[in-house]
Each structure stands twice: as structure tokens, then as C-alpha cells.
């Protein structure tokens, strides 16, 4: 019967407080080591930065009133009455 009780006593779990304090101590040691390595190293040399300028071409269409024109024609060929001051589009080419 003594052999049966000896088998169950083999592996014991560590106390929770020991696990917590060991984890905190290990974290402190690793943090100190990494802090020392970071402070002892030289800063990296600055690299040149490639800057590209993006140009977008935009065509601006301004509609100005035309004097004396009362009708506006469309591509379909129909005419419509607009009034005393009609507007005609003035387009500028992209340069």
C-alpha cells in the first residue's frame, strides 16, 4: 500500500504566487536587456527620400452668356427657346 501512495506524490504543481512573481521577474530582466541594447546601438543613417510630384491635368469649362442669341441647338438638331440671355459653353484646350 505504501507504493500506491508514493506514485501520486511525484509531480506537484507550483503555487500561483510563485508563477506570478517569476513571470514578473522574467519580464523585468528581458525589458532591461532590450532597453540596454536599444540605448547602446547607434541610430541608423538617414536615407534619402524619393519625392515624386504628381501632376493632374484638368480641363475647366466656363459657360459665358452670348449677346443676341435666343436659340440653342443640340446635336439632335432641335431648337429650343432659352430667353434673352442664352449661354454658350466656352472650352479651353489642355495645354
Secondary structure as UniProt FT lines:
FT   HELIX           2..7
FT   TURN            8..9
FT   HELIX           16..40
FT   STRAND          61..66
FT   TURN            67..68
FT   STRAND          71..73
FT   TURN            75..76
FT   STRAND          79..81
FT   STRAND          86..91
//
